[in-house]
Amino acid sequence: MDSISKSFEQNKEEEQSLQKPTQSFEEFLSRLPRQCGWIPLIDFYHYQGCWYHPLFLRGVIAAQQHFEAQPTEIFLCSVPKSGTTWLKALAFAIVTRTKYSDLSSHPLLSTMPHECIPCLEIDVVRKEYSNQTDAFPLLATHIPYHSLPKSIISGGCKFVYILRDAKDAFVSLWHFLCRATPKDATYVSLEEALELFCKGVSSYGPFWDHVLSFWKARKEAPHRVHFLVYEEMRKDPLPSVKNLADFIGHPFSVDEENEGVLQKIMDLCSFENLSNLDVNKKGRHRPGSMLAIDNNAFFRKGKIGDWQSHLTPEMAERLDQITREKFGGTGLPLYVSDADTHGN
């Protein structure tokens, strides 16, 4: 039995335990394995094969218990810091391009992408958003496939999954959480974070099992799961954006392409454009909440291979070795499994 199926099966007992009406969330947490997380004084909890910050775990469980999916819904999925912000911007611009045909006043110029598409385990379960409509079917989540609410799996929903080189995803996540850590607190060092990441202890991790959960679903139902590769999109975004639009049911017409609509959307959603907007340089995401963070934390560099400025050759090889062991023979893009020339 593979690790994903095993983790799903062995945690049925957790689900049954959580159904007890007298058991509080805090009592439930006390029964789960726990591990020091990346943020000081906040432990991660192990549930259905993954590690969670308690705030996110509460949302995951609420979604599993109460969310009723609509068959037209499309979920944008990823491991954190794998290109989620860019994917949200592109998908939002594609789906709403008729409504916001005047790009000079487009919502993305004044609203950061994470506020344009609600997150299942944070926004939707807290009733801050109602179910989506056929006209705007997009939702986002970091929940691994095997832990999604049953109504999503059985309801015919579609999934767009974006993956990124584990080395860059790790470095990006570490920088992000350093920014999220209170200024008077001590955040984990890069070396400590790497040790946790390699053990699978990271938000919604293990990284590799998360990717494989959706890859397995894609192999079983390719018409429902569409994979995007961050590095391929950065090098040549046009084919990926066209395929994304086709998959989510909003293809670009020949006339739109001739009129430059596709190119304008790519320009609008480019890292260079979004990162230089006032809202993303000076704004704040979820102000007043425990998840509040400056918008600029979501726009650091977006560069392929930035890990080379942070990881030693030995650290990089350690991540690559796990990637080769986990992804080898699966059919995932070969660049993910191939060792880079470390240290160059």
C-alpha positions in Angstrom: 0.0 0.0 0.0 1.5 3.4 -0.9 2.1 6.1 1.7 -0.9 8.2 0.6 -3.4 5.4 0.8 -1.9 4.2 4.0 -2.2 7.6 5.7 -5.8 7.9 4.5 -6.8 4.5 5.9 -5.0 4.8 9.2 -6.7 8.1 9.9 -10.3 7.0 9.5 -10.1 6.6 13.3 -9.3 10.3 13.6 -12.4 11.2 11.6 -14.7 8.9 13.6 -13.3 10.4 16.8 -14.0 13.9 15.6 -17.6 13.1 15.0 -18.2 12.8 18.8 -20.4 15.8 19.6 -18.9 16.2 23.1 -15.4 16.5 21.9 -14.0 20.0 21.4 -11.4 20.9 18.8 -8.9 21.4 21.6 -9.5 17.9 22.9 -9.1 16.5 19.4 -5.8 18.3 19.0 -4.5 16.8 22.2 -4.9 13.3 20.7 -2.9 14.1 17.6 0.9 13.7 17.1 2.5 17.1 17.5 5.9 18.6 16.5 7.6 22.0 16.9 6.7 24.0 13.8 8.5 26.7 11.9 6.9 29.6 13.9 8.0 29.9 17.6 5.6 28.6 20.2 3.2 27.2 17.6 3.2 23.4 17.2 2.2 21.6 14.0 -0.3 18.7 14.3 -0.3 15.5 12.2 -3.7 14.7 10.6 -4.4 12.3 7.8 -0.7 12.1 6.8 0.0 15.8 6.8 1.2 18.5 9.2 -0.9 21.5 9.9 -0.8 24.8 11.8 -3.8 24.5 14.2 -5.7 27.4 12.6 -5.5 25.7 9.2 -6.4 22.3 10.6 -9.5 23.7 12.2 -10.6 24.9 8.7 -9.7 21.6 7.1 -11.9 19.7 9.5 -14.7 22.2 9.2 -14.5 21.8 5.4 -14.6 18.0 5.7 -17.6 18.1 8.0 -19.7 20.8 6.4 -18.7 21.9 2.9 -21.0 20.8 0.1 -19.4 21.2 -3.3 -21.1 22.2 -6.5 -20.2 20.2 -9.6 -19.2 23.3 -11.5 -16.6 24.4 -8.9 -12.9 24.5 -9.9 -10.3 24.3 -7.2 -6.9 25.9 -7.6 -4.5 23.7 -5.6 -0.9 23.8 -4.5 1.7 23.3 -1.8 2.2 26.8 -0.2 4.7 29.0 -2.0 4.6 27.0 -5.3 3.1 29.7 -7.5 -0.3 30.1 -5.8 -0.5 33.9 -6.0 0.3 33.9 -9.8 -2.2 31.1 -10.5 -5.0 32.9 -8.7 -4.3 36.1 -10.6 -4.3 34.3 -13.9 -7.4 32.3 -13.3 -9.3 35.3 -11.9 -8.4 37.4 -14.9 -9.3 34.7 -17.4 -12.7 33.9 -15.9 -13.7 37.6 -15.5 -12.2 39.0 -18.6 -15.6 39.9 -20.2 -16.7 41.6 -17.0 -13.5 43.6 -16.7 -12.6 44.2 -20.3 -11.1 47.5 -19.4 -7.8 46.5 -17.9 -7.0 50.0 -16.8 -9.5 49.6 -14.0 -9.1 45.9 -13.3 -9.6 44.7 -9.7 -6.1 43.1 -9.7 -4.7 46.6 -9.9 -6.2 47.5 -6.5 -6.8 44.1 -4.9 -4.2 41.4 -4.2 -4.9 38.0 -5.8 -5.6 36.1 -2.6 -8.5 38.4 -1.9 -10.0 37.7 -5.4 -10.4 34.0 -4.9 -11.6 32.6 -1.6 -9.6 29.8 0.2 -11.8 26.8 1.2 -10.3 26.1 4.6 -10.0 29.8 5.6 -12.7 31.9 4.0 -15.4 29.5 2.8 -15.8 27.5 6.0 -16.1 30.7 8.0 -19.1 31.7 5.9 -17.3 34.8 4.6 -18.2 33.6 1.1 -21.2 31.7 -0.2 -20.9 28.9 -2.8 -19.5 29.9 -6.1 -21.6 30.4 -9.2 -21.3 29.0 -12.8 -20.1 32.5 -13.8 -17.4 32.5 -11.1 -16.6 28.9 -10.1 -13.1 29.4 -8.6 -12.0 28.4 -5.1 -8.5 27.8 -3.8 -7.1 25.3 -1.3 -3.8 23.9 0.0 -5.5 20.7 1.3 -4.0 17.5 -0.2 -6.3 15.6 -2.5 -6.8 12.6 -0.1 -8.1 15.0 2.7 -10.5 17.0 0.6 -14.2 16.9 1.6 -16.0 13.9 0.1 -18.4 16.1 -1.7 -15.6 17.6 -3.7 -14.1 14.3 -4.7 -17.4 12.7 -5.6 -19.1 15.9 -7.0 -17.3 16.1 -10.4 -15.3 19.2 -9.5 -12.2 20.1 -11.4 -8.7 20.8 -10.0 -5.8 22.9 -11.3 -2.6 22.0 -9.5 0.6 24.0 -9.8 3.9 22.5 -8.7 7.4 23.9 -8.3 10.9 22.7 -7.7 11.1 21.6 -4.1 14.3 23.6 -3.5 12.7 26.9 -4.6 9.4 26.1 -2.8 11.3 25.4 0.4 13.4 28.6 0.2 10.3 30.7 -0.6 8.3 29.2 2.3 11.1 29.9 4.7 11.3 33.5 3.7 7.5 33.9 3.8 7.3 32.5 7.4 10.2 34.6 8.5 8.1 37.6 7.4 5.1 36.2 9.1 6.9 35.8 12.4 6.4 38.7 14.9 9.4 41.1 14.8 10.2 40.4 18.5 10.3 36.6 18.0 13.1 34.3 16.9 12.3 32.4 13.7 13.8 29.0 12.8 17.1 29.1 10.9 17.3 27.9 7.4 19.1 24.8 8.6 16.4 24.0 11.1 13.7 24.6 8.6 15.4 22.3 6.1 15.6 19.5 8.7 11.8 19.9 9.3 11.0 20.1 5.6 12.9 16.9 4.8 11.1 15.1 7.6 7.8 16.3 6.0 7.1 18.8 8.8 5.9 21.8 6.9 2.6 23.5 6.4 0.3 21.0 4.6 3.4 18.8 4.2 5.1 16.5 3.4 5.7 18.5 0.2 6.3 15.4 -2.0 3.2 13.5 -0.7 1.1 16.5 -1.4 2.2 16.7 -5.0 1.8 12.9 -5.4 -1.8 13.0 -4.0 -2.9 15.1 -6.9 -0.7 13.4 -9.5 -2.3 10.1 -8.6 -5.7 11.7 -9.0 -4.7 13.0 -12.4 -3.7 9.6 -13.6 -7.0 8.2 -12.5 -9.1 11.1 -13.9 -7.1 13.3 -16.3 -10.2 15.2 -17.4 -10.6 16.5 -13.9 -7.0 17.4 -12.8 -4.8 19.8 -14.7 -1.1 20.2 -13.8 0.9 23.3 -14.3 4.7 23.5 -13.8 5.9 26.8 -12.3 9.3 26.7 -14.1 7.7 26.0 -17.5 5.2 28.9 -17.0 8.0 31.4 -16.1 10.0 30.4 -19.1 7.2 30.4 -21.6 3.8 31.4 -20.1 1.7 31.6 -23.2 1.0 27.8 -23.8 0.3 27.2 -20.1 -2.1 30.1 -19.9 -3.9 29.0 -23.0 -4.2 25.5 -21.7 -5.4 26.8 -18.3 -8.1 28.8 -20.0 -9.2 25.8 -22.0 -9.3 23.5 -18.9 -11.4 25.9 -16.8 -13.9 26.4 -19.6 -13.0 29.9 -20.7 -10.9 29.4 -23.8 -9.5 32.4 -25.8 -11.0 32.8 -29.2 -9.0 33.5 -32.3 -10.3 37.1 -32.3 -9.2 37.6 -28.7 -5.7 36.3 -29.4 -5.5 38.5 -32.5 -6.7 41.5 -30.5 -4.0 40.9 -27.9 -6.4 39.9 -25.0 -4.3 36.9 -24.0 -1.0 38.9 -24.0 -2.7 41.7 -22.0 -3.8 39.3 -19.3 -0.4 37.7 -19.1 1.2 41.2 -18.8 -1.4 42.2 -16.1 -0.7 39.1 -14.1 3.1 39.0 -14.5 5.2 38.9 -11.4 6.9 42.1 -12.5 3.6 44.0 -12.8 1.8 42.6 -9.7 4.8 43.0 -7.4 5.2 46.7 -8.3 1.5 47.7 -7.7 0.9 49.9 -4.6 -1.6 47.4 -3.2 1.0 44.7 -3.2 3.8 46.9 -1.9 2.0 48.6 0.9 -1.3 46.7 1.5 -1.9 44.1 4.2 -3.7 40.8 3.8 -6.4 39.8 6.4 -5.7 42.9 8.6 -6.8 42.5 12.2 -6.8 38.7 12.1 -4.2 36.2 13.4 -3.3 35.6 9.8 -2.5 39.2 9.0 0.6 39.8 6.9 1.9 42.4 4.5 1.0 41.8 0.9 4.6 42.2 -0.2 5.4 39.0 1.6 3.7 37.2 -1.3 5.9 38.9 -3.9 9.6 38.2 -3.0 11.4 37.3 -6.3 9.5 34.6 -8.2 12.8 33.6 -9.7 13.7 30.2 -10.9 16.8 28.8 -9.2 16.9 31.4 -6.4 17.7 28.5 -4.1 21.3 28.7 -5.3 21.6 31.9 -3.3 20.6 30.2 0.0 21.3 26.5 0.0 24.7 24.8 0.1 25.4 22.1 -2.4 24.8 19.5 0.3 21.5 21.0 1.3 20.3 21.1 -2.3 21.4 17.6 -2.9 19.5 16.4 0.2 16.3 17.9 -1.3 17.0 16.5 -4.7 17.6 13.0 -3.4 14.2 12.9 -1.7 12.6 14.2 -4.8 14.3 11.5 -6.9 13.2 8.9 -4.4 9.6 10.1 -4.3 9.0 11.2 -7.9 11.2 8.7 -9.8 9.2 6.5 -12.1 5.9 8.4 -11.5 5.8 10.3 -14.8 6.2 13.7 -13.1 8.2 16.2 -15.1 11.8 15.0 -15.3 13.3 18.3 -14.2 11.8 17.7 -10.8 13.5 14.4 -10.5 16.8 15.4 -12.1 19.7 16.7 -10.0 20.7 20.2 -10.8 24.3 21.3 -11.0 24.6 22.3 -7.4 26.6 25.3 -6.4 26.7 27.0 -9.8 
